[in-house]
């Protein structure tokens, strides 16, 4: 699945509810998931790490969707970078 396909899947499943929630509240959910990922990274449970990475990415897609950002286009610039720095 491509980034674009996953972002579209998230939009299809949750888009209306996400837009009703809005950016501010959605960002809080995103931050909560980042915290759960931080906790998972401190442990040894690989399945939990994978789950939390998925959750963070899904919420990032939600934020992008409700702010009309194409994540695949947003990361395209990294394909051509070779200096290792932002």
C-alpha positions as a printed Julia matrix, in Angstrom:
86×3 Matrix{Float64}:
   0.0    0.0    0.0
   1.33   3.43  -0.87
   1.22   6.43   1.42
  -1.43   7.95  -0.85
  -3.55   4.79  -0.68
  -3.33   4.64   3.11
  -4.17   8.31   3.46
  -7.2    7.76   1.21
  -8.27   4.76   3.3
  -8.12   6.84   6.48
 -10.14   9.59   4.74
 -12.76   7.12   3.56
 -13.16   5.46   6.95
 -12.87   8.43   9.29
 -12.84  11.65   7.25
 -16.22  13.07   8.19
 -15.74  12.44  11.92
 -12.16  13.75  11.77
 -13.23  17.0   10.12
 -15.97  17.47  12.72
 -13.37  17.01  15.49
 -11.07  19.57  13.88
  -7.35  20.12  13.88
  -6.84  21.12  17.52
  -8.56  18.08  19.04
  -7.09  15.76  16.42
  -3.62  17.05  17.2
  -4.17  16.14  20.86
  -5.06  12.57  19.83
  -1.92  12.5   17.66
   0.26  13.62  20.58
  -1.31  10.96  22.81
  -0.36   8.33  20.25
   3.2    9.71  20.06
   3.38   9.3   23.84
   2.22   5.7   23.55
   4.9    5.13  20.9
   7.52   6.61  23.22
   6.48   4.16  25.92
   6.56   1.26  23.46
  10.04   2.23  22.27
  11.29   1.98  25.85
  10.17  -1.65  26.02
  10.98  -4.92  24.31
   7.56  -5.77  22.84
   8.09  -5.6   19.07
   4.39  -6.16  18.29
   3.46  -3.21  20.49
   6.06  -1.02  18.78
   4.62  -1.93  15.38
   1.08  -1.2   16.57
   2.04   2.2   17.97
   3.96   3.19  14.83
   0.82   2.34  12.86
  -1.36   4.4   15.17
   0.95   7.42  14.93
   1.01   7.19  11.15
  -2.78   6.87  10.96
  -3.27   9.98  13.11
  -0.67  11.84  11.04
  -2.69  10.94   7.95
  -5.82  12.22   9.68
  -4.14  15.55  10.43
  -2.95  15.78   6.85
  -6.41  14.98   5.49
  -8.24  17.6    7.51
  -5.61  20.16   6.53
  -5.64  19.24   2.82
  -2.03  18.01   2.76
  -0.97  15.19   0.44
   1.59  13.32   2.56
   3.06  11.48  -0.39
   3.76  14.8   -2.09
   5.05  16.22   1.2
   7.73  13.53   1.55
   8.68  13.44  -2.13
  11.5   15.92  -1.53
  13.35  13.35   0.58
  13.76  11.09  -2.45
  16.29  13.48  -3.94
  18.18  14.47  -0.78
  21.58  12.94  -0.24
  23.12  15.19   2.39
  21.53  13.45   5.38
  20.28  16.71   6.86
  16.97  18.52   6.82
